[in-house]
């Protein structure tokens, strides 16, 4: 069984992904409303402050993950071309 924090992360990531993939208008306002509804109905043990803090951390990790994913794609392309990138380049 998922904890309320894990449920919030799951629903937040799904909501953001769907909003971006579908080009949803007013996505920030809608996501905010969805997150509050999720908190009240699926993650009752989390306060508004808990959710704000958690989602700030998730957003920060998403930026880092995006950078890592970009590097891995570039590394794969470089490997295919015979000049591998180095993990040290991320430091």
Secondary structure, 3 states (H helix, E strand, C coil): CCCHHHHHHHHHHHHHHHHHHHCCCCHHHHHHHHHHHHHHHHCCCCCHHHHHHHHHHHHHHHHHHHHHHHHHHHHHHHHHHCCCCCHHHHC
